């Protein structure tokens, strides 16, 4: 039987506030266990939550970023369950009246097609603590530093049909939230975690199958691998005449498999009811419009502008608008050198290649946008060749200074003196009589290939500093 995969994603996004959602405790990553948990976070008797307004602002910002409905009156609820790292015995979340309602989200696939994924809701909630199983032999440690960290849970409609679409959705979402500045999206540090809901149904059926939830997958690659494994697992069960059990599963990256964690709860199991210690959040149009006025140019808008303003193709525009920092860097290079196409090539190939090799982010680039723009200027005014420019770029990465400083210090300025070049061309022609004879006997099409030999010899003689355009012109005159 042919099966259709139905996928919905729940993304838990840590908001980039300096303090927690209901207390003044810090949210710094990597602190010693239980050093960032206040009496409120520990649920000590008599402690009351106080809402962090910036978390609300960030949630509204996200809603505006995807064109969603904004909850002008939203309510916090208690989600009741017991787990050792949940001190209160309940989580403060939102259920019936979330801060962000329905919206939609466009994703660009590798083949250039666009898919629209529905957003069911996005609601504010607090994170739980963390259970540490590996550090204590036969015991479990509890670190409550994360307890109370502000989260925005973003719930998609079950509109995703395969692993590629799921990864594209997550990457696009990651790009959006970092553009908005509401989260760093660092999956390795738990700032963005994903629950994957998967079910299968016969192709053509409108009835949803029984879903399994894969909990807390923390990388794009693992999401893709977990989905592929779970699809195969469910298909095997169904094709053997069995029934898929509704449950929560974990993805084991070492074994590349999912395994059962617990039976899947439904809303009634959590006994949701309005949080009595927090008033409803009531915002007005002025509040929303103030946030809207501060929205940056969003990724899709920037991508479109890059294709229109700079004449870039979809692929180049997509790479260069991947982050605000990279897009800003690229535009600064263009402003300095004046050539958008060459700037795009240098940023993507040379700069990003160097950053990847050095495991650096664009913010930590050893080459400033001004210096890279200056290097491209020297290519455009024929001061150096493209080959020499790579040597200059290497020097810039090593901190040797600007393009002009390195060209001067290393003596790399391109030879454009016609007299000096003519001497070199004559030397190459006189020293390669056999190749000259072969060139003269060839037809026009073959001559174009053979001339590269002579250009290469001149470049070798000049240690790469001859102006290739002038060399070609001199060879055309002399090879007759």
N, C-alpha and C positions, 0 to 999 in steps of 0.2 A: 504493500500500500504506500502511496505517496503522502508524506506528511507536510503540513505547513507549521512552521515555528512561530509562536507568538511570544514576544518578549516585552516586558515592562521593566523600567529601571527606577530604583529609588536611590537618589544620591544624597549622602549626608555631607554637607559643606560646612566646614568650620569658618565662621565669620571672623574677619581680621580686626577684632576689637582688642584693646589692651587688657581689658578685664572681663570677667565672666558675665553671663547673662543676668544673674540675679544677685551677684555679690561683687565686691571690689577686688577679689583675688586675681592675680595675674594669670595670663594664659601662655606664658613663655614656654616654648618646647624644650625638652631635655633637662628640666630641673630635677633635682633629687626627689625620689618618691615622697609624696605626702608633705612637701614643703610649700605647696601652693593651694592648700585646701583650708578655707576659713571655717568658722563655726556654722555659717550658713550652708556651705558646701557639705559639711559633715552632718547636717540635719540635727544639730543640737537642740534640745527643747527650748522653745520660746523664740527661735530664730525665724525671721520673716524675710521672704525674697523682695528685692527691689529691682525693678526692671531697668536694664541698660538700654537707653534710648537709641544709641548708635546701632544696636542690633536691629531695631525696628526700621531705622533709616536704611540700613543695608538691604533688608528684606524688600522694602518698597522699591529700592533702586533696582534690584533684580527683577521684580515684577514689571517695572517700566521697561527694562532692557529686553524683555521678551513680549512686550505688548499684552500682558495679562491683566485680568481684572484685579484691582486692588481692594482688599477688604478694609473699608472705611471704619468698620467696627469688627474687631477680631477678639477672640476669647481664648484664654489659656485653660487647659484641661489637665486633670490628673490621669496619667496612664499607669494603672496599678499592676505591678508584677514584682516578684521577689528575685533578686540576684545579689550575690555578695558585694558587688561593686556599686550597688545602688543604695546609698545609705538611708534614704527616706522610705524605701519600699514602694516608691512610685516615681515616675518621671513627669516633670512639668512639660507639657507639649501642647499642641493645638489639634483639634479634631473637627468639630462641627463648623467652626467659623475661623478659617485660616487667614493669615495676613495677605496671601497671594492666592487668587483663584485661577480660573482656567486661562490658558494661553496657548501659544504654539511656538514651535521652534524649528527652524530650517537647518538641515545638514547638507553639506556638499560632499557627494561621493567621489571616489577616485576617477570614475568614468565621466565626471562632469555633471551628472544628474543631481537634481535637488529633491530631497525627501522632506516632507513636513511631519513633524512628530508633535502630537498633542501633549500639553502639560496639564495634568489634572489639578495640581495644587502645589504650593510651596509653603511650608509652615515653620514657625520658630519652635525650637525646643532646646532643652539642656542635654549635654552629653552625660553619660555615666562614667564611672571610673574604669580602671583597667585591672583585669586579673592577670597575674604573672605566674605562669605555670612552670616555666623553664628554670627559673632562678632558685627554686626551693625544692630539694629532693623530697618527694612524697607529700609536699604541701603546696598551697597556693598563697601567694602574696597579693595584697590589694593596694594599688596605688590610686589615690583619689585626686591626683592633680588635675585630671581631665573632668572630674565631676563638676557640672555647672558650666562647662565651656559652651559658648553659644553656637548652635547649629541651625542651618536652614536645610530642611529636608525637601528635596525637589522630586516630585512623583510624576513620572511620565504616564501617558496612556499606553495600552498594550499595542502600540503601532509599529514596533520594531520587529523585523522579520528574520534577521540573521546576525551573526557576530560582527560582520563588517559594518552594518548600520549601527550596532550598539557602540562599537569603538568610535565611529565617526560622531555619534551623538555626544559621547563623553568628552572627546577632544574639543568639539565645538563649544560644549558647555564650559569646559575648563578655560578655553580662550576667552569666553564672554565674561566669566566672573573675575578673571585676572585683569581684563580691560576695565571693568567697572571698579576694580580696586576693593572688592568686598571680601576677597579671600586670596591667599597665595596659592591655593589649589595643590599644595605639596602632598602628593599621595603617599610618598615614603614616610612622611611624618603624621599621616592620618588626617590631614586637612581636607581631603576629599576621599570618601569611601563609598562603595557602590554595593547595593543589594540587587541581585539579578533575579527576576521572576520569569520562569520559562514554563511553557506548556506546549504540547503538540496537539494538532487536530487534523483530521483528514482534509486533503486539499478540496476546496469548494464548500466545506462546512462553515457555518456561521456560529456554531456552538463552541465556546471555549473549553479546552481540556483542563484536566486537573494540573495545577501548577506546583512547581517546587521553587523554593526561594534559596538562592545561593548567597550567603551572608558575608558582608565585609570583604569584598574583593578589592585589592588596593593597587592595581596597576592596569593599564590598558591591555597589556599583553596577557595578563592572567584572566581578565574579563573574556577576551577572545578564546583562550584555551578552555576556560571553564564552560563557556556556552557550547563549544564544539563537543566537549565530553558529555555534558548533560543531555544534549540532543540525541547523541548516540545511545546513552543509557535509557532514556525514555522510549526511544524508538524500539530498542530491543525488548523492553517490557511489553509494550503494546503489541508488537508483532508476534510475541509468544503467547498472546491471549491474556496477559496480566493487566493489572490496573496500577496506574501511577498513584502513589500516596502523597497527599498534601503534607509537606514537611519543610523544615528549614535544614539546609545542607551547608557544609563547608567545602571550600576548594583547597585541596592539598597540592601545592605547586611542585613539591618534590616527587610525588607519585603521579602528577597530572591526572587527578581524579577528584570527584566530589564524593563526600560521605555524609551519612545522616547525622544530624546534630540533635534535633528534637522535632516533635510534631508541630505543625504550623498553627499558631494561634490566630483567632479571628477577633474582630473588634470587641465582641461581647466578653471575651476572656479577660480583657484589660479593664473592664468596668470603668470606662471613661465617665468623668463628671466634671463640671466646671471647677477650676481651681479657686477655692474660697479666699486665699490670701492675696490674690491679684485682681485688680479691677480690669474690666475690658479695655482694650487699646482702641481709642477713638481718635481718628485723624480727620483732617478736613482737606478741601481742595487746595488751599493755600500751601499746606504742608507738602502735598504731593507735587504741586507745580514747582515749588522751590527745589525739590530733589530732581525733577525732570530737567530743570534749567541747568543743572550741574552735570548732566550726563555727558560722558565723553563721546567722541565719534566711535561707534560700535564696529566690531570686526567686519560684519557684512558691508557696512557703509564704506569702511576704509578699503576693503577689497575692491569694491566697485569703483571707487575714486582712483585707486592705483591703476586700474585698467584704462580708465578714461583719461586721466590727467597725464600719466606717464607712458601709456601705450604698452603696458605689460600684459603678457598672456595670463590666463587663469592660474596656471601653476605658479609662476613667479609671484603674482599678486598674493596668492594664498600663503606662500612661504614667508614673504616679507611683511605680511600683516598678521603673522602668527601671534605676536605679542606686541603690546604697546611700545615696549622698550626697543624691540627690533625695528618696528615701523618708524619710530622717531629717529633712530640711528640712521636708517636708510634715507629718510627725507633730509636729514642734516647733510649726508654725503652728497645727495643730489644738489642741494642748495650751494654747496662748495664747488662742485665740479661742473654742474650744468648739463650732465649727460645721464639721463635716467636709466638707459639700457646698460651702459657700461657699469654704472654704479650698482645696478641689480646683479650683474654677473660677479663683480668683485665681492659684494657683500655675501652672496649665496655660496660661491665656490671657495674663495680664498679665506674670507673672514670666518664664516661659519665652520669651514673645514678646520681651521686653526683652533677655534673655540672648542670644537668637538674633541680634537686630539688632546687638548689641554684640560678637558672637562671643566670648562668655564661657561658662565652665562654671559649674555650680551652686556649686562651691567658691569661685568668684570673684564671687559675686553682690554687687552694691552694696547690696542690701536684705537685712538679716538676717531670720531666721525670726521673731524676737521683734518686730521692727518691722512686718513684714507682719501678724503676728497682732494687734498693737496697732491697725493700720489697720482690719482687719476688725471689731474690737471697736467702733470708732467708727461703722461702718455699722450694726452690730446694735443699738446703743443710740440710733440716730437722731441722733447728733451731726452726721453728714454724710450726704449722699446718695451713691448709687453713682457718679453722674457726678462729683461733687466729689472722691470718693475717688480717681478716676483722676488728678486734678490733684495730690493729695497724694502718690500713688505716684510720679508724675513727679518731684516735689520730693525724695522719698526717694532715688530713683535718682541725683539730682544732689548728694546728700550734705548736704541741708538739715536733717537730723535725724529725729527720730521723728515719727509721725503727729500727736501732740498738739502738738509744737513747730511743725510746719508749719501746722497748722490755726490756731494762735494767731498766728503771724507773718504769715500771709496773710489773716487774718480770714475764714476759710472755714466757721466753725461754722454748722450748719444752723439756719435760722429756724423755731422751733417755737412762737413766741409767737402764740397764737390771735388776739389783738387786731391785731398787725401784719399777720398773714396775711389777716385779714378785710378790712382796708383795701385790700390788693393785689387780692384777689378782687373786691371791689366796683368798683375802678377798671377792671379788665379787663372785667367785665360791662357797665358803663356805656359803655365805649369800643368795644364790639363788638355794637351793637344788631342788626345784620343776622344775625350768627351766633347770637345768642340766639334770635331769631325762628325761624331754621332749626332750632335745637335743640328748641324747644318744639313745633314742628309735626311733628317726626320720631317714629317709633315707638321702642320700647324698644331694639331691636337697633341701630338707627342712632345713637341717643343715646350709646351706649357708645363709638362711634367718634368722634363729634363732641366729646365732653367732653375728648378729648386735646388739642384746639385750645386750650381755655381753660387747661388745666393748663400747656401749653407757654408761653402768654402770661404766666402768673403766674411760672413759673420764669425766664423772660426778665427780667421786671420785678425779680425778687429776685436776679438774677445767678447763678441756679442754686442758691441757698442755701435756698429754701423747702422745708419738709418735704412731699414729694409726697403722703403718706398724708393729712395734715391738709388739704392743698389740695383733694384729691378729696372729703373729707368736707364741707368748706365749700361747694364747688360743688354738691354733691348737695342741700344745704339751700336754696341761693339760686336755683338754676335751676329754679324751679317756676312 
